[in-house]
């Protein structure tokens, strides 16, 4: 028997129906009882059910209690997982052996890894690292046990074992270096340092920063390969001259990496007569002399006018595409590259700015003349001295003081255009001048090597923007060095990520890739006092990024490190 609901007009009835077979064996149904209208039945049906259960010796099932569920905040996981896997695959985990026999009871390698990953994911101060740890799940690390003193002690250990750490860094970078010809790019930048106190052997000194302001700072020198791989860094006093650092740094590079040739490519800051003599006197450990490619700073272009005029007249005036030339200067090769399109743009921009200045000067001169003749003019009265000062300021702002000559000694507002200087400036438009002592590189090879120097400058921008190496708030010199070492390790990871993303023809930058991977989150809930952990779904986009970086998909089967 079973319960059946039938309809009669708008009403529905509940019936108890029996199924049976007639004499011929055909299935039939017959109504045993009509229990009533469905809309009028209340507790009566429940009592019928209870009675039937009682007759059969059964009891009504008890409803299960509602589950007790609590959710913890989701934590970022995909980005730190990727960086951890990259850290281990490159060989940074070998640092654990360096610190294992030390007096430190903490896992120094794990703490250094935490600070390096923080520079790439959410750069913060050392106290800010602790706040960041509250938002992520780090594979293999119990973040709850880390405190500020642990981080500082790890930084001290990093400096105490500098030689061993440098050896590990060289060993993991060595397979990535071209052993036949290593073109080394060396450059320095200034890192702003906060604070007013003075320390013994302080690295922080006032000096001229790269932003052309006097600031308290430290100097950071970085060596990179032509592929943009950072090889070495060193921290110098904030008032150190760049040329005094290059010899010691390059000698260390040649000693650490089995390369046969070093060509130092540096920017315009190193070119001076004294610096060139010093560079040519540098002898490498194998007995050979340092080879270099240096750019001529724009302020020195006037020294090359007579030397370049025949080349300009013969090849540059009618050029439709880039032309290269070579001559000799101070017994060195002078490579000349001229881009006609860049030249036209630079000339047009300068001529337009000069016209704007002349138009402004004409307005002021007209107002001064009208004042002298007594004609009324709106606005404040203008003086010759005021017009001269304002015009000279605008000329200097436009970097045209060598062409637009303002007579500062005259009582009247007057200026002139130096046609010779303007002709020379137009001749130098679109030109790149490179000084080198390399005997075998063709001019186009020299230019190509130099243009790659822009990559190391991008590395400095990464250090200052994405990794946020400065401002430095540490006071102690060793802590400053440790902070720079942590940021340098982060730069290596960044550059390796960038190389792999480019090789896979992915249009993502490392920071954008990490931002997308950050959406893979670690989630933890407690269900009836039973903790359950899991990861959010991994999309196809995540899979593609991980494949480009040659990193396996995230998982949670990782043993935790006790600090």
DRENSEFI-378065 format. One record per residue (C-alpha): residue number from 1; residue in three letters; x, y, z. Coordinates in nm, 2 decimals. Example, Ala and Ser with C-alpha at 12.3 -4.5 7.8 and 13.67 -1.06 7.14 Angstrom:
# residues 2
1,ALA,1.23,-0.45,0.78
2,SER,1.37,-0.11,0.71
//
This chain:
# residues 563
1,UNK,0.00,0.00,0.00
2,UNK,0.10,0.36,-0.05
3,UNK,-0.02,0.72,-0.01
4,UNK,-0.17,0.88,-0.31
5,UNK,-0.29,1.24,-0.36
6,UNK,-0.58,1.28,-0.60
7,UNK,-0.75,1.59,-0.73
8,UNK,-1.12,1.67,-0.76
9,UNK,-1.18,2.01,-0.90
10,UNK,-0.97,2.26,-0.70
11,UNK,-0.94,2.03,-0.40
12,UNK,-0.67,1.76,-0.33
13,UNK,-0.74,1.45,-0.12
14,UNK,-0.50,1.21,0.06
15,UNK,-0.59,0.84,0.00
16,UNK,-0.45,0.51,0.12
17,UNK,-0.42,0.30,-0.20
18,UNK,-0.36,-0.08,-0.24
19,UNK,-0.20,-0.22,-0.54
20,UNK,-0.30,-0.57,-0.65
21,UNK,-0.35,-0.80,-0.95
22,UNK,-0.69,-0.92,-1.08
23,UNK,-0.78,-1.27,-1.18
24,UNK,-0.62,-1.22,-1.52
25,UNK,-0.30,-1.10,-1.36
26,UNK,-0.33,-0.74,-1.46
27,UNK,-0.21,-0.47,-1.21
28,UNK,-0.49,-0.28,-1.04
29,UNK,-0.53,-0.02,-0.76
30,UNK,-0.81,0.02,-0.51
31,UNK,-0.87,0.29,-0.25
32,UNK,-0.86,0.15,0.10
33,UNK,-0.94,0.47,0.27
34,UNK,-0.97,0.84,0.21
35,UNK,-0.78,1.02,0.49
36,UNK,-0.92,1.37,0.41
37,UNK,-0.86,1.69,0.23
38,UNK,-0.49,1.79,0.21
39,UNK,-0.55,2.16,0.30
40,UNK,-0.75,2.06,0.61
41,UNK,-0.51,1.81,0.75
42,UNK,-0.29,1.92,1.04
43,UNK,-0.18,1.71,1.33
44,UNK,-0.42,1.44,1.24
45,UNK,-0.19,1.31,0.97
46,UNK,0.10,1.31,1.22
47,UNK,-0.10,1.11,1.47
48,UNK,-0.18,0.85,1.20
49,UNK,0.19,0.83,1.11
50,UNK,0.28,0.79,1.48
51,UNK,0.02,0.52,1.52
52,UNK,0.15,0.32,1.23
53,UNK,0.51,0.35,1.35
54,UNK,0.40,0.23,1.70
55,UNK,0.21,-0.07,1.55
56,UNK,0.52,-0.17,1.36
57,UNK,0.75,-0.12,1.66
58,UNK,0.94,0.16,1.50
59,UNK,1.00,0.52,1.61
60,UNK,1.02,0.85,1.42
61,UNK,1.38,0.94,1.31
62,UNK,1.54,1.22,1.51
63,UNK,1.65,1.52,1.30
64,UNK,2.03,1.56,1.31
65,UNK,2.16,1.87,1.49
66,UNK,2.26,2.16,1.28
67,UNK,2.63,2.15,1.20
68,UNK,2.86,2.39,1.38
69,UNK,3.07,2.56,1.12
70,UNK,3.33,2.84,1.17
71,UNK,3.54,3.01,0.89
72,UNK,3.88,3.16,0.93
73,UNK,3.99,3.45,0.70
74,UNK,4.12,3.33,0.37
75,UNK,4.50,3.37,0.32
76,UNK,4.70,3.44,0.01
77,UNK,4.88,3.13,-0.11
78,UNK,4.94,3.11,-0.48
79,UNK,5.21,3.38,-0.50
80,UNK,5.41,3.26,-0.20
81,UNK,5.39,2.90,-0.32
82,UNK,5.53,3.00,-0.66
83,UNK,5.81,3.20,-0.51
84,UNK,5.90,2.92,-0.26
85,UNK,5.91,2.67,-0.54
86,UNK,6.13,2.90,-0.74
87,UNK,6.35,2.96,-0.44
88,UNK,6.41,2.59,-0.39
89,UNK,6.46,2.51,-0.76
90,UNK,6.72,2.77,-0.81
91,UNK,6.92,2.64,-0.51
92,UNK,6.86,2.91,-0.25
93,UNK,6.75,2.63,0.00
94,UNK,7.12,2.54,0.02
95,UNK,7.16,2.84,0.25
96,UNK,7.02,2.61,0.52
97,UNK,7.35,2.42,0.53
98,UNK,7.54,2.75,0.58
99,UNK,7.35,2.84,0.90
100,UNK,7.29,2.49,1.04
101,UNK,7.62,2.47,1.24
102,UNK,7.58,2.82,1.37
103,UNK,7.49,2.92,1.72
104,UNK,7.14,3.03,1.60
105,UNK,6.86,2.81,1.72
106,UNK,6.61,2.95,1.47
107,UNK,6.58,2.84,1.11
108,UNK,6.77,3.13,0.95
109,UNK,6.71,3.02,0.59
110,UNK,6.34,3.01,0.64
111,UNK,6.34,3.36,0.79
112,UNK,6.55,3.50,0.51
113,UNK,6.31,3.34,0.27
114,UNK,6.02,3.51,0.44
115,UNK,6.18,3.85,0.41
116,UNK,6.28,3.80,0.05
117,UNK,5.93,3.68,-0.05
118,UNK,5.78,3.98,0.13
119,UNK,5.99,4.22,-0.09
120,UNK,5.82,4.07,-0.39
121,UNK,5.46,4.03,-0.26
122,UNK,5.40,4.32,-0.03
123,UNK,5.73,4.50,0.06
124,UNK,5.72,4.62,0.42
125,UNK,5.94,4.71,0.71
126,UNK,6.06,4.43,0.93
127,UNK,5.76,4.50,1.16
128,UNK,5.54,4.51,0.85
129,UNK,5.66,4.16,0.76
130,UNK,5.48,4.04,1.07
131,UNK,5.16,4.20,0.96
132,UNK,5.20,4.05,0.61
133,UNK,5.24,3.71,0.76
134,UNK,4.89,3.73,0.91
135,UNK,4.75,3.74,0.56
136,UNK,4.94,3.46,0.39
137,UNK,5.00,3.09,0.43
138,UNK,5.37,3.02,0.37
139,UNK,5.45,2.66,0.26
140,UNK,5.67,2.48,0.51
141,UNK,5.67,2.76,0.78
142,UNK,5.47,2.81,1.09
143,UNK,5.43,3.19,1.06
144,UNK,5.27,3.22,1.40
145,UNK,5.60,3.15,1.58
146,UNK,5.79,3.43,1.40
147,UNK,5.86,3.76,1.59
148,UNK,6.05,4.07,1.52
149,UNK,6.37,3.95,1.70
150,UNK,6.38,3.64,1.49
151,UNK,6.39,3.86,1.18
152,UNK,6.67,4.08,1.31
153,UNK,6.87,3.78,1.43
154,UNK,6.84,3.62,1.09
155,UNK,6.97,3.95,0.93
156,UNK,7.27,3.94,1.17
157,UNK,7.34,3.58,1.07
158,UNK,7.33,3.67,0.70
159,UNK,7.61,3.92,0.76
160,UNK,7.81,3.70,0.99
161,UNK,7.82,3.43,0.72
162,UNK,7.86,3.67,0.43
163,UNK,8.15,3.47,0.26
164,UNK,7.96,3.14,0.28
165,UNK,7.64,3.30,0.15
166,UNK,7.82,3.46,-0.14
167,UNK,7.97,3.12,-0.23
168,UNK,7.62,2.97,-0.24
169,UNK,7.49,3.26,-0.45
170,UNK,7.78,3.22,-0.69
171,UNK,7.72,2.85,-0.72
172,UNK,7.35,2.88,-0.81
173,UNK,7.42,3.17,-1.06
174,UNK,7.73,3.02,-1.22
175,UNK,7.53,2.77,-1.45
176,UNK,7.34,3.06,-1.59
177,UNK,7.64,3.27,-1.70
178,UNK,7.79,3.26,-2.05
179,UNK,8.14,3.12,-1.99
180,UNK,8.28,3.22,-2.34
181,UNK,8.19,3.59,-2.33
182,UNK,8.04,3.76,-2.03
183,UNK,7.95,4.13,-2.10
184,UNK,7.92,4.27,-1.75
185,UNK,7.70,4.58,-1.69
186,UNK,7.80,4.77,-1.38
187,UNK,7.62,5.07,-1.25
188,UNK,7.56,5.24,-0.91
189,UNK,7.25,5.40,-0.77
190,UNK,7.17,5.59,-0.45
191,UNK,6.94,5.46,-0.18
192,UNK,6.78,5.72,0.05
193,UNK,6.85,5.65,0.42
194,UNK,6.63,5.78,0.69
195,UNK,6.74,5.89,1.04
196,UNK,6.97,6.15,1.20
197,UNK,7.19,5.95,1.43
198,UNK,7.55,5.87,1.36
199,UNK,7.70,5.52,1.40
200,UNK,8.05,5.38,1.41
201,UNK,8.17,5.31,1.05
202,UNK,7.83,5.45,0.93
203,UNK,7.74,5.38,0.57
204,UNK,7.49,5.67,0.56
205,UNK,7.64,5.99,0.43
206,UNK,7.52,6.30,0.26
207,UNK,7.59,6.30,-0.11
208,UNK,7.45,6.39,-0.45
209,UNK,7.17,6.14,-0.53
210,UNK,7.06,6.02,-0.87
211,UNK,6.77,6.26,-0.84
212,UNK,7.02,6.55,-0.83
213,UNK,6.96,6.64,-0.48
214,UNK,7.18,6.63,-0.17
215,UNK,7.05,6.36,0.06
216,UNK,7.15,6.12,0.33
217,UNK,7.21,5.79,0.14
218,UNK,7.41,5.48,0.08
219,UNK,7.55,5.37,-0.26
220,UNK,7.45,5.04,-0.42
221,UNK,7.66,4.89,-0.70
222,UNK,7.51,4.61,-0.90
223,UNK,7.66,4.38,-1.17
224,UNK,7.44,4.22,-1.43
225,UNK,7.49,4.00,-1.73
226,UNK,7.36,4.11,-2.08
227,UNK,7.06,3.89,-2.02
228,UNK,6.97,4.09,-1.71
229,UNK,7.08,3.83,-1.45
230,UNK,7.21,4.00,-1.14
231,UNK,7.55,3.86,-1.04
232,UNK,7.68,4.06,-0.75
233,UNK,7.60,4.36,-0.54
234,UNK,7.79,4.57,-0.29
235,UNK,7.70,4.85,-0.05
236,UNK,7.93,5.16,-0.03
237,UNK,7.93,5.48,0.17
238,UNK,7.69,5.74,0.05
239,UNK,7.96,5.97,-0.06
240,UNK,8.17,5.72,-0.26
241,UNK,8.29,5.80,-0.61
242,UNK,8.17,5.55,-0.87
243,UNK,8.51,5.50,-1.04
244,UNK,8.68,5.40,-0.72
245,UNK,8.45,5.09,-0.68
246,UNK,8.46,4.93,-1.03
247,UNK,8.80,4.76,-1.00
248,UNK,8.73,4.58,-0.67
249,UNK,8.39,4.47,-0.78
250,UNK,8.50,4.33,-1.12
251,UNK,8.79,4.15,-0.97
252,UNK,8.55,3.97,-0.74
253,UNK,8.32,3.89,-1.04
254,UNK,8.61,3.74,-1.24
255,UNK,8.72,3.53,-0.94
256,UNK,8.38,3.39,-0.87
257,UNK,8.26,3.31,-1.22
258,UNK,8.46,3.11,-1.47
259,UNK,8.44,3.36,-1.75
260,UNK,8.71,3.43,-2.01
261,UNK,8.64,3.79,-2.09
262,UNK,8.48,4.09,-1.91
263,UNK,8.36,4.40,-2.09
264,UNK,8.23,4.66,-1.85
265,UNK,7.95,4.87,-1.98
266,UNK,7.87,5.17,-1.78
267,UNK,7.67,5.49,-1.82
268,UNK,7.78,5.85,-1.87
269,UNK,7.88,5.91,-1.51
270,UNK,8.22,5.74,-1.55
271,UNK,8.35,5.93,-1.85
272,UNK,8.62,6.18,-1.76
273,UNK,8.99,6.20,-1.84
274,UNK,9.09,6.08,-1.50
275,UNK,8.84,5.80,-1.49
276,UNK,8.94,5.67,-1.84
277,UNK,9.30,5.66,-1.72
278,UNK,9.20,5.47,-1.41
279,UNK,8.99,5.22,-1.61
280,UNK,9.27,5.15,-1.85
281,UNK,9.50,5.08,-1.56
282,UNK,9.28,4.81,-1.42
283,UNK,9.44,4.46,-1.46
284,UNK,9.22,4.15,-1.42
285,UNK,9.34,3.84,-1.23
286,UNK,9.43,3.67,-1.55
287,UNK,9.67,3.95,-1.64
288,UNK,9.45,4.11,-1.91
289,UNK,9.32,4.47,-1.90
290,UNK,8.96,4.56,-1.84
291,UNK,8.76,4.63,-2.15
292,UNK,8.49,4.89,-2.13
293,UNK,8.22,5.07,-2.32
294,UNK,8.13,5.41,-2.19
295,UNK,7.88,5.67,-2.31
296,UNK,7.98,6.03,-2.37
297,UNK,7.76,6.26,-2.15
298,UNK,7.56,6.52,-2.34
299,UNK,7.73,6.80,-2.16
300,UNK,8.06,6.69,-2.32
301,UNK,7.92,6.68,-2.68
302,UNK,8.07,7.03,-2.75
303,UNK,8.42,6.88,-2.72
304,UNK,8.35,6.66,-3.02
305,UNK,8.20,6.91,-3.26
306,UNK,8.51,6.95,-3.48
307,UNK,8.57,6.57,-3.47
308,UNK,8.22,6.49,-3.58
309,UNK,8.15,6.76,-3.84
310,UNK,8.29,6.57,-4.14
311,UNK,8.10,6.25,-4.05
312,UNK,7.78,6.46,-4.00
313,UNK,7.80,6.64,-4.33
314,UNK,7.89,6.32,-4.52
315,UNK,7.65,6.07,-4.38
316,UNK,7.40,6.22,-4.13
317,UNK,7.24,6.51,-4.32
318,UNK,7.08,6.30,-4.59
319,UNK,7.03,5.98,-4.38
320,UNK,6.70,5.81,-4.40
321,UNK,6.78,5.54,-4.14
322,UNK,7.03,5.49,-3.86
323,UNK,7.40,5.52,-3.96
324,UNK,7.71,5.41,-3.77
325,UNK,8.06,5.55,-3.79
326,UNK,8.39,5.52,-3.60
327,UNK,8.68,5.75,-3.54
328,UNK,8.96,5.79,-3.28
329,UNK,8.96,6.00,-2.97
330,UNK,9.23,6.00,-2.70
331,UNK,9.38,5.69,-2.85
332,UNK,9.04,5.51,-2.80
333,UNK,8.77,5.41,-3.04
334,UNK,8.48,5.66,-3.06
335,UNK,8.17,5.49,-3.20
336,UNK,7.90,5.72,-3.35
337,UNK,7.54,5.62,-3.40
338,UNK,7.30,5.86,-3.56
339,UNK,6.92,5.81,-3.57
340,UNK,6.76,6.06,-3.82
341,UNK,6.41,6.03,-3.68
342,UNK,6.53,6.10,-3.32
343,UNK,6.73,6.39,-3.46
344,UNK,6.43,6.54,-3.63
345,UNK,6.21,6.50,-3.32
346,UNK,6.48,6.66,-3.10
347,UNK,6.53,6.95,-3.34
348,UNK,6.16,7.02,-3.37
349,UNK,6.11,7.01,-3.00
350,UNK,6.40,7.25,-2.94
351,UNK,6.29,7.49,-3.21
352,UNK,5.94,7.49,-3.08
353,UNK,6.06,7.57,-2.72
354,UNK,6.28,7.85,-2.85
355,UNK,5.98,8.00,-3.04
356,UNK,5.78,7.99,-2.72
357,UNK,6.05,8.16,-2.53
358,UNK,6.09,8.43,-2.80
359,UNK,5.71,8.49,-2.80
360,UNK,5.71,8.53,-2.42
361,UNK,6.02,8.76,-2.44
362,UNK,5.84,8.97,-2.71
363,UNK,5.53,9.01,-2.48
364,UNK,5.74,9.13,-2.19
365,UNK,5.95,9.36,-2.41
366,UNK,5.64,9.51,-2.55
367,UNK,5.49,9.57,-2.21
368,UNK,5.82,9.73,-2.10
369,UNK,5.81,9.96,-2.40
370,UNK,5.45,10.06,-2.34
371,UNK,5.53,10.14,-1.98
372,UNK,5.82,10.36,-2.10
373,UNK,5.59,10.55,-2.33
374,UNK,5.32,10.59,-2.07
375,UNK,5.06,10.35,-2.23
376,UNK,4.84,10.19,-1.97
377,UNK,4.86,9.81,-1.93
378,UNK,4.65,9.58,-1.72
379,UNK,4.82,9.38,-1.44
380,UNK,5.12,9.46,-1.22
381,UNK,5.40,9.68,-1.34
382,UNK,5.69,9.50,-1.49
383,UNK,6.06,9.59,-1.45
384,UNK,6.36,9.50,-1.67
385,UNK,6.52,9.32,-1.38
386,UNK,6.21,9.12,-1.31
387,UNK,6.16,9.03,-1.68
388,UNK,6.53,8.93,-1.71
389,UNK,6.51,8.71,-1.40
390,UNK,6.19,8.53,-1.51
391,UNK,6.31,8.48,-1.86
392,UNK,6.65,8.35,-1.75
393,UNK,6.47,8.10,-1.52
394,UNK,6.25,7.97,-1.80
395,UNK,6.56,7.94,-2.03
396,UNK,6.74,7.73,-1.76
397,UNK,6.43,7.52,-1.71
398,UNK,6.43,7.44,-2.08
399,UNK,6.80,7.36,-2.07
400,UNK,6.87,7.61,-2.34
401,UNK,7.11,7.85,-2.15
402,UNK,7.39,7.77,-2.40
403,UNK,7.18,7.88,-2.69
404,UNK,6.95,8.15,-2.56
405,UNK,7.19,8.40,-2.40
406,UNK,7.03,8.63,-2.15
407,UNK,7.24,8.94,-2.08
408,UNK,7.24,8.94,-1.70
409,UNK,7.47,9.25,-1.67
410,UNK,7.26,9.48,-1.89
411,UNK,7.02,9.72,-1.72
412,UNK,6.77,9.65,-1.99
413,UNK,6.60,9.32,-2.06
414,UNK,6.78,9.18,-2.36
415,UNK,6.88,8.84,-2.49
416,UNK,7.03,8.68,-2.81
417,UNK,7.03,8.35,-2.99
418,UNK,7.38,8.19,-3.02
419,UNK,7.36,8.06,-3.38
420,UNK,7.68,7.87,-3.35
421,UNK,7.57,7.69,-3.04
422,UNK,7.23,7.62,-3.20
423,UNK,7.40,7.48,-3.51
424,UNK,7.62,7.25,-3.30
425,UNK,7.31,7.13,-3.10
426,UNK,7.13,7.05,-3.41
427,UNK,7.43,6.86,-3.54
428,UNK,7.44,6.65,-3.22
429,UNK,7.07,6.57,-3.23
430,UNK,7.00,6.19,-3.26
431,UNK,7.36,6.10,-3.19
432,UNK,7.50,5.85,-2.94
433,UNK,7.87,5.86,-2.87
434,UNK,8.05,5.56,-2.72
435,UNK,8.41,5.54,-2.61
436,UNK,8.56,5.19,-2.60
437,UNK,8.89,5.00,-2.59
438,UNK,8.74,4.67,-2.73
439,UNK,8.95,4.58,-3.03
440,UNK,8.72,4.33,-3.21
441,UNK,8.36,4.44,-3.16
442,UNK,8.21,4.60,-3.47
443,UNK,8.04,4.94,-3.42
444,UNK,7.69,4.79,-3.43
445,UNK,7.80,4.53,-3.16
446,UNK,7.93,4.81,-2.94
447,UNK,7.60,5.00,-2.98
448,UNK,7.40,4.69,-2.91
449,UNK,7.59,4.62,-2.59
450,UNK,7.55,4.97,-2.47
451,UNK,7.18,4.98,-2.53
452,UNK,7.14,4.67,-2.32
453,UNK,7.26,4.88,-2.03
454,UNK,6.91,5.02,-2.00
455,UNK,6.82,4.68,-1.86
456,UNK,7.03,4.73,-1.55
457,UNK,6.87,5.07,-1.50
458,UNK,6.53,4.89,-1.51
459,UNK,6.67,4.66,-1.24
460,UNK,6.73,4.96,-1.03
461,UNK,6.38,5.08,-1.09
462,UNK,6.25,4.74,-0.98
463,UNK,6.46,4.76,-0.67
464,UNK,6.32,5.10,-0.59
465,UNK,5.96,5.05,-0.69
466,UNK,5.84,4.68,-0.68
467,UNK,6.10,4.57,-0.42
468,UNK,6.11,4.90,-0.24
469,UNK,6.47,4.89,-0.12
470,UNK,6.45,5.24,0.01
471,UNK,6.42,5.44,0.21
472,UNK,6.63,5.24,0.45
473,UNK,6.53,5.28,0.82
474,UNK,6.81,5.06,0.97
475,UNK,7.08,5.23,1.17
476,UNK,7.35,4.97,1.20
477,UNK,7.58,4.93,0.90
478,UNK,7.55,4.55,0.91
479,UNK,7.17,4.57,0.91
480,UNK,7.18,4.79,0.61
481,UNK,7.41,4.54,0.43
482,UNK,7.17,4.26,0.52
483,UNK,6.87,4.46,0.39
484,UNK,7.05,4.51,0.06
485,UNK,7.13,4.14,0.04
486,UNK,6.77,4.05,0.09
487,UNK,6.65,4.29,-0.18
488,UNK,6.92,4.16,-0.41
489,UNK,6.80,3.80,-0.37
490,UNK,6.45,3.93,-0.44
491,UNK,6.58,4.09,-0.76
492,UNK,6.73,3.75,-0.88
493,UNK,6.39,3.58,-0.83
494,UNK,6.22,3.87,-1.02
495,UNK,6.46,3.85,-1.31
496,UNK,6.43,3.47,-1.34
497,UNK,6.05,3.51,-1.34
498,UNK,6.07,3.78,-1.61
499,UNK,6.30,3.56,-1.83
500,UNK,6.07,3.26,-1.81
501,UNK,5.76,3.46,-1.88
502,UNK,5.92,3.62,-2.18
503,UNK,6.04,3.28,-2.31
504,UNK,5.68,3.15,-2.29
505,UNK,5.56,3.46,-2.48
506,UNK,5.34,3.56,-2.19
507,UNK,5.25,3.92,-2.19
508,UNK,5.25,3.93,-1.81
509,UNK,5.51,4.11,-1.60
510,UNK,5.63,3.93,-1.28
511,UNK,5.43,4.16,-1.05
512,UNK,5.12,4.11,-1.26
513,UNK,5.17,3.73,-1.26
514,UNK,5.21,3.73,-0.88
515,UNK,4.90,3.94,-0.85
516,UNK,4.69,3.69,-1.04
517,UNK,4.84,3.39,-0.86
518,UNK,4.76,3.56,-0.53
519,UNK,4.39,3.47,-0.60
520,UNK,4.48,3.11,-0.52
521,UNK,4.40,3.12,-0.15
522,UNK,4.43,2.89,0.15
523,UNK,4.10,2.85,0.33
524,UNK,4.04,2.68,0.67
525,UNK,3.71,2.59,0.83
526,UNK,3.61,2.41,1.15
527,UNK,3.32,2.17,1.10
528,UNK,3.19,2.02,1.43
529,UNK,3.53,2.08,1.60
530,UNK,3.71,1.91,1.31
531,UNK,3.95,2.15,1.12
532,UNK,3.94,2.12,0.74
533,UNK,4.19,2.30,0.51
534,UNK,4.18,2.35,0.13
535,UNK,4.27,2.57,-0.16
536,UNK,4.04,2.78,-0.38
537,UNK,3.99,2.66,-0.73
538,UNK,4.29,2.69,-0.97
539,UNK,4.17,2.84,-1.30
540,UNK,4.32,2.78,-1.65
541,UNK,4.49,3.12,-1.63
542,UNK,4.66,3.01,-1.31
543,UNK,4.77,2.69,-1.48
544,UNK,4.91,2.87,-1.78
545,UNK,5.11,3.11,-1.56
546,UNK,5.25,2.82,-1.35
547,UNK,5.34,2.63,-1.66
548,UNK,5.53,2.94,-1.80
549,UNK,5.72,2.96,-1.48
550,UNK,5.78,2.58,-1.48
551,UNK,5.63,2.56,-1.13
552,UNK,5.40,2.27,-1.03
553,UNK,5.05,2.33,-0.91
554,UNK,5.00,2.42,-0.54
555,UNK,4.93,2.16,-0.28
556,UNK,4.91,2.15,0.10
557,UNK,5.11,1.83,0.17
558,UNK,5.41,2.03,0.31
559,UNK,5.57,1.97,0.65
560,UNK,5.59,2.28,0.87
561,UNK,5.92,2.41,0.99
562,UNK,5.94,2.48,1.36
563,UNK,6.13,2.80,1.45
//
